[in-house]
Amino acid sequence: MTIPPELEAQILRYYHAEKWTTGTIAAQLGVHRTTVIRVLSQAGLPRTGRPRPSRIEPYLPFIFQTLETFPTLTASRLYVMARERGYRGSPSHFRYLISCHRPRPKTEAYLRLRTLPGEQAQVDWAHFGHLTIGRARRPLMAFVMVLSSSRQIYLRFFLDARMENFLRGHAGAFAAWNGVPRVLLYDNLKSAVLERRGDAIRFHPTLIDFAGHHRFEPRPVAVARGNEKGRVERAIRYVRDSFFAGLTVTSVETLNAEAAEWCRGIAAERRCPGQEPLSVREAFAEEAPLLLPLPDHPYPLEERAAVKAGKTPYVRFDLNDYSVPHTQVRRWLTVLAGPTEVRITDGLQIIARHRRCYGKGEQIEEGSHIQALVEQKHAARRHRAANMLYHAVPASETLLKLAAERGGNLRAIAAALTQLLQHYGSAELEAAIAEALKRDVPHPNAVRFALERRRQERKQPPPIPLNLPAHIQAKDTPVRLVRLERYDELKRTADE
């Protein structure tokens, strides 16, 4: 506890001039005796009285030797070790004594690093929680690159930290800045450094190829030396506090659009550290002409994977199934995936194109692939409806199993559920089937009753069937109007 200088002066005066003891000074001034002893010790006076021997003193050489070898060993573990050697003091007092005798780490001083404009940028990943897409729960990763001189930030979010997305972040930053820094500084992440033993470093070969294409030097920081890339660490903290805090994430596309706007706006208007008269935007305008030019041709950034089609005309890629022509079953194929599109090739021939899905367990189909198989195999028509039903409404599988155990007509039940799926949608049908299963009634009528009850509670109009019968569709056929003047001309005949 800190005491006023006037009180320290009174303690010293009463001790030297009046020859009061420490107990008398503490009692008259209303302070603790240890406070008086501390003030006298700080003044260079020896402690009065004979100190009582402590129980820990015989064990101090053992404790110092152990802490010198294991500096982070906990006091609780040291107490057990001292207890086994005969120490009989209390654990709380032992922990207090260890806190007094534990060697303090040496404080380290750091140099302020300055870099030339266009010379260096720092790169790192940051984890921002998870994003639920369909049945998949994917990590939301932020790629952050910051120019060391102007502190210009590039920010883009991805659904994983794979090498392809790591390189896409680089390419996006270079395109946004219209140039390439000469040196990129990395932490010891697996996307950059595969193995490191002392000064011997083995870089990821794909990153080396990418660096050679863009003519920059990849350079890792020392192990456990995060201060060497403090600019990107502070930039990540700035992103969390200024951009991401309180943000509702609906999709990665919307999030990246907002991040790009934030980098061009709020992040660029802040003051540039080390160049306080300038903003980051003004400092970057001076640095941009000093960056290396972009290469003439872009680097290929598609994910490539070898897949095999099984008995069914689908290939599995990134937790989902993509359809292929039925003539390609039982063959090895190649998947080329970008952020929004998946291409499936057989050698040099592209046999399928699909939108990329980031869900889980979904079937992405092209109608011609499945229709060709259905036309070839008549038996496939019977299983087609049940297969679509399983993937759209997983609870339907349980209902069909219970119906089969009770002797129900599975074909009729599947057809009825498929019709309800078209009218009400997968989410409503999933909830209605769950309600029917809870009542132990695996029948379409119970599902239809639950759907109608939920619709009436929300006060919604009844669904309109999309596939109307032929005689009803014929009523909506456009009718060509006939000019009635021709009937007037009949009156002008001779036998009017």
Beta strands, then each sheet from edge to edge (+ up, - down):
strand 1: 120-133
strand 2: 136-147
strand 3: 153-158
strand 4: 183-186
strand 5: 193-197
strand 6: 200-203
strand 7: 217-220
strand 8: 303-308
strand 9: 314-317
strand 10: 320-323
strand 11: 332-337
strand 12: 341-346
strand 13: 349-355
strand 14: 363-364
sheet 1: 3+ 2- 1+ 4+ 7+
sheet 2: 5+ 6-
sheet 3: 8+ 11- 12+ 13-
sheet 4: 9+ 10- 14-
end
